[in-house]
């Protein structure tokens, strides 16, 4: 039966009425459909309006560096870069959205292709607002608190051995290869091997480079460029390994559980428990944000008192809070929303801001030396191969264990999706998240402590 919404009544010559069809969609419906199309988090009309307004301000020389203008600039720039990456068939599957947002603006600045007023406004906004550290606090605290506690505990028990063993072997092999090729053992370890296993961009490269900069007393930009380049190289190598492992599983069915991690009964399978029911509550999200800021400020205080890196202290505190159930389920729900918001709506603008204000393109080009590539590939291969054999020894399907180890060298959540998609093992996402977040957190904490000791 046709809906009455698509008909109206009109008079007939005889005084009667009959149904007259209306267009299937009114102008308002078509406009709303356009408004619901987005570039990143921005509705298309808003995106175009912002480009026009910011362009006019730039031409008039009236482009400010205040909070509203700065947010608009980094949002348009970051989401534009991400959208361009999504249109490229192959590289969009290897975390290219983050890479484009982090690299392309730096290249444009270096070659003077970005207008100077925009460069100045973004740089001033980034340096004055210091919202990098707000992002770090929100993404790390939100990601850990949004994980189910039982999954956190069981995940440690099930994957700790292959991930830890693979991390140690990868650190030794990668450092040895990098040192033998002339990088220097310390540089190879802290600026190539460790970033690969640090948990991606938001959870790994950012706090790692921030910690290095804080310990060394230097600017973060050049360090972030080196670290991020290693993360990207590791992610590409991990995706290639995942595809090969999927092919290997097809050739050797006994080596794979087709998404099941352990060789056990069905009730022992690694399954992500459903998160507790959570009705959206603005106050809970605000409470989660306050918790993240409080934990980060505790880290800052520890740095002021004891000279401990603030990101390390914050990571220890949030993992302990989740394990000992310090935070209520309702605030955990708020943390889940906070993590989702920052990871989807803030990551690309932040990458754009850091690229413009803090990331020199010359350092990036230098980082893509063949020695770095060989070091990164040897690191990832060592991690994956160790996971394969150790996982088999402890009662896991070797293909699945190796794939989980591969996610330990990915681009965070984006890398996990790309790696598991390449392996056709999306069921492993809970363990991939643990390997990425918790394994990356442990890597970052250990690396920063060692780096501070060896400086």
C-alpha positions in Angstrom: 0.0 0.0 0.0 1.4 3.4 -0.9 2.0 5.9 1.8 -0.3 8.9 2.0 2.7 11.0 2.4 3.3 10.7 -1.4 -0.2 11.8 -2.4 -2.4 14.9 -2.1 -6.0 15.6 -3.1 -7.0 17.8 -6.0 -10.4 18.9 -7.2 -11.9 17.3 -10.4 -14.3 19.0 -12.8 -17.2 17.1 -11.3 -16.5 18.5 -7.8 -14.9 15.3 -6.6 -11.3 14.7 -5.4 -8.6 12.3 -6.5 -5.1 11.5 -5.3 -2.3 13.4 -7.1 1.2 11.9 -6.7 3.9 14.2 -5.2 7.5 13.8 -5.8 9.1 11.0 -3.8 11.3 13.4 -2.0 10.7 17.0 -1.2 13.3 19.7 -1.4 13.7 19.6 2.3 14.3 15.8 2.3 16.9 16.2 -0.5 18.6 19.0 1.5 18.7 16.9 4.6 20.2 14.0 2.7 23.0 16.4 1.5 23.5 17.7 5.0 23.9 14.1 6.3 26.7 13.5 3.9 30.0 14.3 5.6 33.6 15.0 5.1 35.0 13.4 8.2 32.8 14.8 11.0 31.7 17.8 9.0 28.4 18.0 7.1 29.2 18.8 3.4 27.4 22.2 3.5 29.3 23.2 6.7 32.5 21.9 5.2 32.0 24.1 2.0 30.9 27.1 4.1 34.0 26.8 6.3 36.3 26.6 3.2 34.7 29.8 1.8 34.8 31.7 5.1 38.4 30.7 5.9 39.5 31.5 2.4 37.9 34.9 2.5 39.6 35.6 5.9 42.9 34.5 4.5 42.6 36.8 1.4 41.7 39.7 3.7 44.5 39.0 6.1 42.1 38.7 9.0 42.7 35.0 9.8 42.9 34.8 13.6 44.5 32.1 15.7 41.8 32.0 18.4 40.0 28.8 19.5 37.0 28.9 17.1 39.2 29.7 14.0 41.9 27.3 15.0 39.3 24.4 15.4 37.8 25.2 12.0 41.2 25.3 10.3 42.5 22.0 11.7 39.1 20.3 11.2 38.9 21.3 7.5 42.6 20.5 6.9 42.6 17.2 8.8 39.4 15.8 7.3 40.3 16.9 3.8 43.6 14.9 4.0 41.7 11.9 5.4 39.0 12.1 2.7 41.6 12.2 0.0 43.3 9.1 1.4 40.0 7.2 1.4 39.6 7.8 -2.3 42.9 6.0 -3.2 42.1 2.3 -3.7 45.0 0.4 -2.2 46.6 2.6 0.4 43.3 3.5 2.1 43.5 0.0 3.6 46.8 0.5 5.4 45.9 3.4 7.6 46.6 6.0 5.0 44.1 8.4 6.4 46.2 9.1 9.4 49.4 9.2 7.4 48.0 11.7 4.9 46.8 14.0 7.7 50.2 13.7 9.4 52.5 14.0 6.3 50.8 16.0 3.5 50.5 19.3 5.5 54.1 19.1 6.5 55.1 18.6 2.8 52.9 21.6 1.8 54.5 23.8 4.4 58.0 22.7 3.4 57.5 23.5 -0.3 55.6 26.7 0.6 52.4 25.5 -1.0 50.3 26.3 2.0 49.4 30.0 2.5 51.5 31.7 5.2 48.5 33.1 7.1 47.2 29.6 7.5 50.5 28.2 8.6 50.8 31.0 11.2 47.3 30.6 12.5 47.5 26.8 12.9 51.0 27.0 14.5 49.9 29.7 17.0 46.7 27.8 17.8 48.5 24.5 18.3 51.2 26.0 20.5 48.9 28.1 22.6 46.0 25.7 23.2 48.3 22.7 23.8 45.4 20.4 23.0 47.8 17.6 22.1 47.9 16.6 25.8 44.2 16.7 26.2 44.0 14.3 23.2 46.6 12.0 24.8 44.8 11.9 28.1 41.4 11.3 26.5 42.5 8.6 24.1 44.5 6.6 26.5 42.2 6.8 29.5 39.1 6.3 27.3 40.5 3.3 25.5 41.6 1.4 28.6 38.5 2.2 30.7 36.2 1.2 27.8 37.6 -2.3 27.7 35.7 -5.0 29.6 37.6 -5.9 32.8 37.2 -9.7 32.3 38.4 -9.4 28.7 41.4 -7.4 30.0 42.3 -10.1 32.6 41.6 -13.1 30.3 43.4 -11.4 27.4 46.5 -11.0 29.5 46.4 -14.7 30.4 45.8 -15.9 26.9 48.1 -13.7 24.8 50.7 -12.5 27.2 53.2 -15.2 26.4 53.3 -15.0 22.6 53.1 -11.2 22.6 55.7 -10.7 25.3 58.0 -13.3 23.7 57.6 -11.7 20.2 58.2 -8.3 21.6 61.5 -9.4 23.2 62.7 -11.2 20.1 61.6 -8.4 17.8 63.4 -5.8 20.0 66.6 -7.9 19.9 66.5 -8.7 16.2 65.4 -5.2 15.1 68.0 -3.5 17.2 70.7 -5.9 16.0 69.7 -5.3 12.4 69.5 -1.6 12.7 72.8 -1.4 14.6 74.5 -3.6 12.1 73.3 -1.4 9.2 74.7 1.7 10.9 71.7 3.2 12.7 73.3 2.8 16.1 71.8 0.4 18.6 70.2 3.0 20.8 68.6 4.9 17.9 67.4 1.7 16.2 65.8 0.5 19.5 64.1 3.7 20.6 63.2 5.4 17.3 62.4 2.4 15.0 61.8 -0.8 17.0 59.9 0.6 20.0 57.6 2.9 18.0 56.5 -0.1 15.8 55.3 -1.9 19.0 54.0 1.2 20.8 50.3 0.9 19.9 49.8 3.3 16.9 49.6 7.0 16.7 47.3 8.3 19.5 48.2 5.6 22.1 51.8 5.2 20.9 53.6 7.7 18.8 52.2 10.8 20.4 52.9 9.9 24.1 56.2 8.2 23.1 57.5 11.3 21.3 56.1 13.5 24.0 58.0 11.5 26.6 61.2 11.5 24.6 60.9 15.3 24.2 60.3 15.8 27.9 63.2 13.7 28.9 65.6 15.2 26.4 64.3 18.8 26.8 63.9 19.3 23.1 61.0 20.0 20.7 58.6 17.1 20.0 58.2 17.7 16.2 61.3 16.1 14.8 61.0 13.2 17.3 57.4 12.7 16.3 58.3 12.6 12.6 60.9 9.9 13.2 58.6 7.9 15.4 55.5 8.2 13.1 57.6 7.1 10.1 58.6 3.9 11.9 54.9 3.3 12.9 53.8 3.5 9.3 56.5 1.2 8.1 55.6 -1.3 10.7 51.9 -1.1 9.8 52.6 -1.8 6.2 54.8 -4.8 7.0 52.2 -6.1 9.4 49.4 -6.0 6.8 51.6 -7.9 4.3 52.3 -10.5 7.0 48.6 -10.9 7.8 47.8 -11.5 4.2 50.5 -14.2 4.0 49.3 -15.8 7.3 45.7 -16.0 5.9 47.1 -17.7 2.8 49.1 -20.1 5.0 46.0 -20.9 7.0 44.2 -21.9 3.8 47.0 -24.2 2.8 47.4 -25.7 6.3 44.0 -25.9 7.9 45.3 -27.6 11.1 47.3 -24.4 11.8 44.3 -22.1 12.0 41.1 -21.8 14.1 39.5 -19.5 11.5 39.2 -16.7 14.0 39.4 -18.8 17.2 42.5 -18.2 19.1 42.9 -21.2 21.4 42.8 -24.9 20.7 40.0 -25.6 23.3 36.3 -26.0 23.7 33.8 -23.5 22.5 33.3 -22.0 26.0 37.0 -21.3 26.2 37.0 -19.2 23.0 38.1 -15.7 23.1 34.9 -13.7 22.7 34.5 -10.0 23.5 31.8 -9.8 26.2 29.0 -7.4 25.5 29.6 -4.1 27.1 27.3 -3.2 30.0 24.2 -1.3 29.0 24.8 2.4 29.0 22.2 5.1 28.4 23.9 8.2 27.1 24.4 10.7 29.9 26.2 13.9 29.3 27.3 14.1 32.9 28.9 10.6 32.6 30.9 11.7 29.6 31.9 14.9 31.5 32.9 12.7 34.5 35.1 10.5 32.2 36.7 13.6 30.8 37.4 14.9 34.3 38.9 11.5 35.2 41.2 11.6 32.2 42.4 15.1 33.0 42.9 14.2 36.7 45.0 11.2 35.9 47.1 13.1 33.4 47.6 15.9 36.0 48.7 13.3 38.5 51.3 12.3 35.9 52.4 15.9 35.5 52.7 16.2 39.3 54.8 13.1 39.4 57.0 14.6 36.8 57.4 17.8 38.8 58.2 15.9 42.0 60.1 12.9 40.9 61.0 13.7 37.2 58.9 10.7 36.0 57.5 11.1 32.5 53.8 12.1 32.8 52.5 9.7 30.1 54.0 6.7 31.9 52.5 7.6 35.2 49.1 8.2 33.6 49.2 4.8 31.8 50.1 3.0 35.0 47.3 4.7 36.9 44.6 4.0 34.3 45.4 0.3 33.9 45.5 -0.1 37.7 42.1 1.7 37.9 40.5 -0.6 35.4 42.0 -3.8 36.9 40.9 -2.9 40.5 37.5 -1.5 39.3 38.1 1.9 40.7 35.9 3.6 38.1 32.2 3.0 38.1 30.5 1.3 35.1 28.6 4.5 34.3 31.7 6.5 34.0 33.3 3.7 32.0 30.4 4.1 29.6 31.2 7.8 29.4 34.8 6.9 28.8 33.7 4.7 25.9 31.9 7.6 24.3 34.8 9.9 25.0 37.2 7.6 23.3 35.0 7.2 20.3 34.6 10.9 20.0 38.3 11.7 20.2 39.4 8.9 18.0 36.9 9.7 15.2 36.5 13.5 15.4 39.8 14.8 16.9 42.5 12.5 15.5 42.7 13.8 12.0 42.5 17.5 13.0 45.2 16.9 15.6 47.4 15.2 13.0 47.0 18.1 10.7 47.9 20.6 13.4 51.0 18.7 14.5 52.1 18.3 10.9 51.8 22.0 10.2 53.2 23.3 13.5 55.6 20.6 14.7 56.6 18.1 11.9 59.5 19.1 9.6 59.2 17.4 6.2 63.0 17.1 5.9 63.1 14.9 9.0 60.4 12.7 7.5 62.2 12.2 4.2 65.4 11.3 6.1 63.5 8.7 8.1 62.5 6.8 4.9 65.9 5.5 4.4 66.3 1.9 3.2 68.1 1.1 6.5 65.0 2.1 8.4 62.8 0.0 6.1 64.9 -3.1 6.5 65.0 -2.6 10.3 61.2 -2.2 10.4 60.5 -5.3 8.3 62.9 -7.4 10.3 61.2 -6.2 13.5 57.7 -7.1 12.3 58.8 -10.5 10.9 60.5 -11.4 14.2 57.3 -10.5 16.1 55.1 -12.5 13.8 57.3 -15.6 13.5 57.8 -15.7 17.3 54.1 -15.5 17.9 53.5 -18.3 15.4 55.8 -20.8 17.2 55.2 -19.7 20.8 51.5 -19.6 20.3 51.6 -23.2 19.0 53.6 -24.3 22.0 51.1 -22.8 24.5 48.0 -24.3 22.9 46.9 -21.6 20.5 46.4 -21.8 16.8 49.7 -20.6 15.4 48.1 -18.5 12.6 45.8 -16.7 14.9 48.5 -16.1 17.5 50.8 -14.7 14.8 48.1 -12.4 13.5 47.5 -11.1 17.0 51.2 -10.4 17.3 51.1 -8.6 14.0 48.5 -6.2 15.4 51.0 -5.3 18.0 53.0 -3.5 15.3 50.0 -1.7 13.7 48.6 1.8 13.5 46.4 1.5 16.6 42.7 0.9 16.0 43.0 1.8 12.3 45.9 -0.7 11.9 44.0 -3.4 13.7 41.1 -3.1 11.3 43.5 -3.1 8.3 45.5 -6.1 9.6 42.6 -8.2 10.6 40.8 -7.4 7.3 43.9 -8.5 5.4 43.9 -11.7 7.4 40.1 -12.2 7.2 40.1 -12.7 11.0 38.0 -9.8 12.3 36.9 -12.1 15.2 40.3 -11.5 16.7 39.5 -7.8 17.3 39.2 -8.2 21.2 42.7 -9.7 21.4 44.1 -7.3 18.8 42.8 -4.4 20.9 44.6 -5.9 24.0 47.8 -6.4 22.1 47.6 -2.9 20.7 46.5 -1.0 23.7 47.9 -2.9 26.6 51.0 -4.2 24.7 51.6 -0.8 23.4 51.2 0.8 26.8 53.7 -1.6 28.4 56.1 -0.9 25.5 55.7 2.8 26.0 56.2 2.7 29.7 59.2 0.4 29.5 60.8 2.3 26.7 60.4 5.7 28.4 61.8 4.4 31.7 64.8 2.8 29.9 65.3 6.0 27.8 65.3 8.2 30.9 67.8 5.8 32.6 70.1 5.7 29.5 70.0 9.4 28.6 
